[in-house]
Amino acid sequence: MTDKTLRAIGEFLRSVRPPGSFVACRTASAGDLAIEVEGIGALGFPVTPVQALKLRKIARPARYGLGEQTLLDPSVRDTGEIPRELVTIDQDRWRRGLAPILDALRFDLGLPPDCELSAELHSMLVYGPGQFFRRHRDSEKSDGMIATLVVTLPSTFTGGELVVEHHGEQVIDHGSPDELGLVAFYTDCEHEVLPVTRGSRISLTYNLIAGPRAVSIADTGAADPAVAALAEQLREHFATPVPDTTWRASTDPAPLHRPDQLVYLLDHQYSQRGFGWDQLKGADAARAEVLLAAADSAGCDTALALAEVQDNHSSEDLADEFWMCGRRRRWERIDGNWELVQDEWEPNEFTEDGPLEEERAEGSLPIDHPDRMTPEELNKPSSQLTLTWWIDRAGEITGPVTRKVSPAEICIDTTEVDLQPFAVESEGFTGNEGNTVDRWYRRAAIVVRPGSAPA
């Protein structure tokens, strides 16, 4: 049975784990870094309250990125940023003391040995009492950017914890009064800086750039019994006929056909800019190595793809909200926060005099808000997976594309990845249909196809 085969493949790949995590934390001697700020001079470590106050006085309000925009909103980010042209870092001291730590961070992040990391200074930030940066994800600010590095300077402060999360796991860094604190995390990790309650938190942020690396396939991969077993499971998957999911006849059984592809969904999220064989992160890179070795042994072709998952739910709770009748509302997650971006209404027999007023208790979220209408409170969804961007083994990019994936082609995993939707759309009753909630997620995948299958 192909379902059993898909589950076995998913379980095996889930067991492949690199010796790393989504976040890496290290410390270094304060003597490994020397910084001068124009108008203030060389910073002493720990940074004294007097110098911290001077830094806060020359700092300008920090902006944040939202898609192609750069915004200034102190309710989202209340942080001081020192203009980069005022900051001079002793590069010889950096190369001697901190550059070698990049290799340790690479190992801690589970990246392969041939992945060379370099650090590109992005900003110098100062958080005074009450200042913070709300939960967000970093965008890839440079080609090849795979992670962010935060170097917290030694100083005395309370609050201001850096909190990094990924798939329900959380790491908290408190900084140090005596040492440099280095925290590296993948760009798709949600993170925030909690409000400082006393003193000043001062840090440097760097873009971690991954140099080009080969698509790593071990020479002995085909001889590995585990890889050989996985290759045999791939052959079985493509040799086992499955019902045609597009068959619509009400009486005749659906015809059988062999699967055209196997789609293995990856753990990390990737943007179009930061996506490629040499930019896979942590466990994704390790599993890609094994899956590609097995695919080669089985005579299959492989590709990377970006995908969108659309879950369609029916909602009994929405049916009780008469003000939603004839309405379609869309929420999108913008810089970590849900915003209502669309609110449309079409007249129908129940609302001839116009849309009804929204009814909710003061201070409560609307019924269709994504934080209220969670998947656990909705009926089981019907899902559609569409591949939207394609990178073949040689690195050739095809996109945008629209390639539907049937459930019989999706590799079933033993655990559900905790994904954050990027959009949620609710539609009230319209007379013929409605009371539905659509949730959209972005995924990345490795696609395996029989060697003779068309591209």
HELIX and SHEET records of a PDB file:
HELIX    1   1 THR A    2  ARG A   14  1                                  13    
HELIX    2   2 ALA A   30  ASP A   32  5                                   3    
HELIX    3   3 PRO A   49  ILE A   58  1                                  10    
HELIX    4   4 ARG A   84  LEU A   86  5                                   3    
HELIX    5   5 GLN A   91  GLY A   97  1                                   7    
HELIX    6   6 ALA A   99  ASP A  108  1                                  10    
HELIX    7   7 GLY A  221  ALA A  223  5                                   3    
HELIX    8   8 PRO A  225  ALA A  239  1                                  15    
HELIX    9   9 TRP A  277  GLN A  279  5                                   3    
HELIX   10  10 GLY A  282  SER A  297  1                                  16    
HELIX   11  11 GLU A  316  ALA A  319  1                                   4    
HELIX   12  12 PHE A  322  MET A  324  5                                   3    
HELIX   13  13 PRO A  375  GLU A  377  5                                   3    
HELIX   14  14 PRO A  407  GLU A  409  5                                   3    
SHEET    1   A 7 VAL A  23  ALA A  28  0                                        
SHEET    2   A 7 LEU A 180  TYR A 186 -1                                        
SHEET    3   A 7 MET A 145  THR A 152 -1                                        
SHEET    4   A 7 ARG A 201  ALA A 210 -1                                        
SHEET    5   A 7 LEU A 117  TYR A 127 -1                                        
SHEET    6   A 7 GLY A  80  ILE A  82 -1                                        
SHEET    7   A 7 ARG A  60  PRO A  61 -1                                        
SHEET    1   B 3 GLY A  41  ALA A  42  0                                        
SHEET    2   B 3 ILE A  35  VAL A  37 -1                                        
SHEET    3   B 3 VAL A  87  ILE A  89 -1                                        
SHEET    1   C 2 TYR A  64  LEU A  66  0                                        
SHEET    2   C 2 GLN A  69  LEU A  71 -1                                        
SHEET    1   D 5 ARG A  77  ASP A  78  0                                        
SHEET    2   D 5 PHE A 132  HIS A 136 -1                                        
SHEET    3   D 5 GLU A 190  VAL A 193 -1                                        
SHEET    4   D 5 LEU A 162  HIS A 166 -1                                        
SHEET    5   D 5 GLU A 169  ASP A 173 -1                                        
SHEET    1   E 2 PHE A 157  GLY A 159  0                                        
SHEET    2   E 2 VAL A 196  GLY A 199 -1                                        
SHEET    1   F 2 VAL A 242  PRO A 243  0                                        
SHEET    2   F 2 LEU A 256  HIS A 257 -1                                        
SHEET    1   G 5 LEU A 262  LEU A 265  0                                        
SHEET    2   G 5 THR A 436  PRO A 450 -1                                        
SHEET    3   G 5 CYS A 300  SER A 314 -1                                        
SHEET    4   G 5 SER A 382  ASP A 392 -1                                        
SHEET    5   G 5 ILE A 397  THR A 398 -1                                        
SHEET    1   H 5 LEU A 262  LEU A 265  0                                        
SHEET    2   H 5 THR A 436  PRO A 450 -1                                        
SHEET    3   H 5 ALA A 423  GLU A 427 -1                                        
SHEET    4   H 5 ARG A 327  ILE A 334 -1                                        
SHEET    5   H 5 ASN A 337  TRP A 345 -1                                        
SHEET    1   I 5 LEU A 262  LEU A 265  0                                        
SHEET    2   I 5 THR A 436  PRO A 450 -1                                        
SHEET    3   I 5 CYS A 300  SER A 314 -1                                        
SHEET    4   I 5 SER A 382  ASP A 392 -1                                        
SHEET    5   I 5 ARG A 403  VAL A 405 -1                                        
END                                                                             
